Amino acid sequence: MPAERANTRDAEATGNVRVVARRETCEGSAQCMLALPDRFVLDGRSRVVVEVAEVDEADYDDVAAAVRNCPTGSLRIEF
């Protein structure tokens, strides 16, 4: 288990893990939406909207991959 993942156990247990977006830097590549269409959508200006912010343990790896793959770094996970 990566160190970053190991450090999140307490936050996950209390449900305090969320994915957030910096919409002002989003360029609308939609990589997040393609990976997790139930969690991310694009608005009328082609900027990301986080539909489901809470991240549970079962979804963490998929959400973390979407965050890593954002070409503008507009997504992040908060603990």
C-alpha positions as a Markdown table, in Angstrom:
| # | Residue | x | y | z |
|---|---|---|---|---|
| 1 | Met | 0.0 | 0.0 | 0.0 |
| 2 | Pro | 1.5 | 3.4 | -0.9 |
| 3 | Ala | 2.3 | 5.7 | 1.9 |
| 4 | Glu | -0.3 | 8.3 | 0.7 |
| 5 | Arg | -3.0 | 5.6 | 0.9 |
| 6 | Ala | -1.9 | 4.3 | 4.3 |
| 7 | Asn | -2.1 | 7.8 | 5.8 |
| 8 | Thr | -5.8 | 8.2 | 4.8 |
| 9 | Arg | -7.2 | 5.3 | 6.8 |
| 10 | Asp | -8.4 | 7.5 | 9.7 |
| 11 | Ala | -9.9 | 10.1 | 7.5 |
| 12 | Glu | -11.7 | 7.4 | 5.5 |
| 13 | Ala | -13.1 | 5.8 | 8.6 |
| 14 | Thr | -14.8 | 9.0 | 9.6 |
| 15 | Gly | -16.0 | 9.9 | 6.1 |
| 16 | Asn | -13.9 | 13.0 | 5.8 |
| 17 | Val | -12.4 | 12.3 | 2.4 |
| 18 | Arg | -13.7 | 14.5 | -0.4 |
| 19 | Val | -12.8 | 15.3 | -4.0 |
| 20 | Val | -12.9 | 18.9 | -4.9 |
| 21 | Ala | -12.4 | 20.9 | -8.1 |
| 22 | Arg | -10.8 | 24.2 | -9.0 |
| 23 | Arg | -13.2 | 25.1 | -11.8 |
| 24 | Glu | -11.3 | 28.2 | -12.8 |
| 25 | Thr | -8.3 | 26.0 | -14.0 |
| 26 | Cys | -10.4 | 23.3 | -15.7 |
| 27 | Glu | -10.0 | 23.2 | -19.4 |
| 28 | Gly | -12.8 | 20.7 | -20.1 |
| 29 | Ser | -10.7 | 17.7 | -21.2 |
| 30 | Ala | -13.3 | 15.5 | -19.5 |
| 31 | Gln | -10.9 | 12.8 | -18.5 |
| 32 | Cys | -12.5 | 12.7 | -15.1 |
| 33 | Met | -15.9 | 12.4 | -16.6 |
| 34 | Leu | -14.9 | 9.6 | -18.9 |
| 35 | Ala | -13.4 | 7.7 | -15.9 |
| 36 | Leu | -16.2 | 8.3 | -13.4 |
| 37 | Pro | -19.3 | 9.7 | -15.1 |
| 38 | Asp | -21.5 | 9.3 | -12.0 |
| 39 | Arg | -19.1 | 11.5 | -10.0 |
| 40 | Phe | -18.0 | 14.2 | -12.5 |
| 41 | Val | -19.9 | 16.2 | -15.2 |
| 42 | Leu | -19.1 | 19.2 | -17.3 |
| 43 | Asp | -21.3 | 22.4 | -17.1 |
| 44 | Gly | -22.3 | 24.5 | -20.0 |
| 45 | Arg | -18.9 | 26.2 | -20.1 |
| 46 | Ser | -17.1 | 22.8 | -20.2 |
| 47 | Arg | -15.9 | 23.0 | -16.7 |
| 48 | Val | -15.9 | 20.2 | -14.2 |
| 49 | Val | -18.7 | 19.9 | -11.6 |
| 50 | Val | -18.3 | 17.4 | -8.8 |
| 51 | Glu | -21.6 | 15.6 | -8.5 |
| 52 | Val | -20.5 | 13.3 | -5.6 |
| 53 | Ala | -17.8 | 14.8 | -3.4 |
| 54 | Glu | -17.6 | 12.2 | -0.6 |
| 55 | Val | -15.1 | 9.5 | -1.3 |
| 56 | Asp | -15.5 | 6.2 | 0.5 |
| 57 | Glu | -12.8 | 3.5 | 0.8 |
| 58 | Ala | -14.3 | 1.4 | -2.1 |
| 59 | Asp | -14.1 | 4.3 | -4.5 |
| 60 | Tyr | -10.8 | 5.9 | -3.3 |
| 61 | Asp | -8.5 | 4.3 | -5.8 |
| 62 | Asp | -10.7 | 5.2 | -8.8 |
| 63 | Val | -11.1 | 8.8 | -7.6 |
| 64 | Ala | -7.3 | 9.1 | -6.9 |
| 65 | Ala | -6.6 | 7.9 | -10.4 |
| 66 | Ala | -9.0 | 10.5 | -11.9 |
| 67 | Val | -7.3 | 13.2 | -9.8 |
| 68 | Arg | -3.8 | 12.1 | -11.0 |
| 69 | Asn | -5.0 | 12.0 | -14.6 |
| 70 | Cys | -6.4 | 15.5 | -14.7 |
| 71 | Pro | -4.2 | 17.3 | -17.2 |
| 72 | Thr | -4.6 | 20.7 | -15.5 |
| 73 | Gly | -4.4 | 19.5 | -11.9 |
| 74 | Ser | -7.8 | 20.9 | -11.2 |
| 75 | Leu | -8.9 | 18.1 | -9.0 |
| 76 | Arg | -7.7 | 17.2 | -5.5 |
| 77 | Ile | -8.6 | 15.0 | -2.6 |
| 78 | Glu | -9.1 | 16.6 | 0.8 |
| 79 | Phe | -8.8 | 14.8 | 4.1 |
